[in-house]
């Protein structure tokens, strides 16, 4: 079956951090998290720098970057939107009952 759409992303959404620090609640059961001995302000500064470097690298590949600023300082995980939304060509919403 031939596809009529690209098999790669032409646009990505990234959430720009405004506050970035360890979420103690998720740290308890996330083996991929590591505690660091730097203050929240320094952690935030580094995260913002990494964010902009990543966005620039993506743009350099011809991909549009849509940026949404982190809204709630007490939710440092909000910069990882992973599965909380999806977009589709039609108006259909997966899982929505008609």
N, C-alpha and C positions, 0 to 999 in steps of 0.2 A: 504494500500500500504506500503510495507516494504521499509525502507530507507537504502541505502548502504553507508551512511556517518554518522559521529557522529552528535549529536544534540547540541553539545557544541563546543566552539572555541578551537582549538589546538594551535593557534597562534594569537597574537594581535599586532597591530601597535600602538605605543605610540609616541607622539611628545614631546621630552625633551625641556623644556623651557630654553632659554638663557636670555630672558628679560620678566618679567611678571609684569603687572600693569593694572590698570583700563583703559578700552577703553571707553573714554568719549562719543564717537559717539553711541556705542551700549548701554551704560548705560542709555541713554535718554528713551529708550522704553523696557528695559529688567528688569522686576520686580524682578528677581532673583539675580540681582547684588546689592552689597552694597559697598558704599565708606568706605575705611578704612584710618586711619590717620598714615600710615607708609610710609616711602620713597620707591621709586622704587627698590633700591638696596636690602633693607630688604625684600620686597615683592618677588623679584626674588629669593633670598636666601631661603626663606620659600617654594616657589613653587618647586624649585629644590629638596629640602629635601623631600617634599611630593611626588614628582614624583618618586624618587628612592625607597621610602618606598612602594609605590603602585606597581611598577614594581617588586620588590622583593616578595611582597605578591602574585602576580599573578604567578611568576615563582615557588614559593613554592607549588602551586597547579598543577605543571606539565605542565604549559602552556608556550610556547615559546613567548618571548617578543622581537619584532623587534623595534628598536629605531631609530627615525629620528630626528635629531636636528633642532630646530626652526631656520629658516634661516634669517628672517627679524626682527630686533629688534623693528621696528615701528608697528609690527602686533602682539600684545600680544594674540589675539584670535586664532592665528595659532596653538596653542597647543590643540585646540579642533577641530580635523578634521571632525568630525561626518559624514556628507553626501557628502563630496567632491570626494569620489572615492568608487569603489567597486571591488571585485575580484570574479572570477567565474572559474569553472572547464574547461569551453570551451573558445574558443577565441571570443565568442560573446560579444558584448558590448550593454547593455540595451539601447534602444532608438536610436541606430545608424541605419540609413537608409541604406539598401543594395544597 
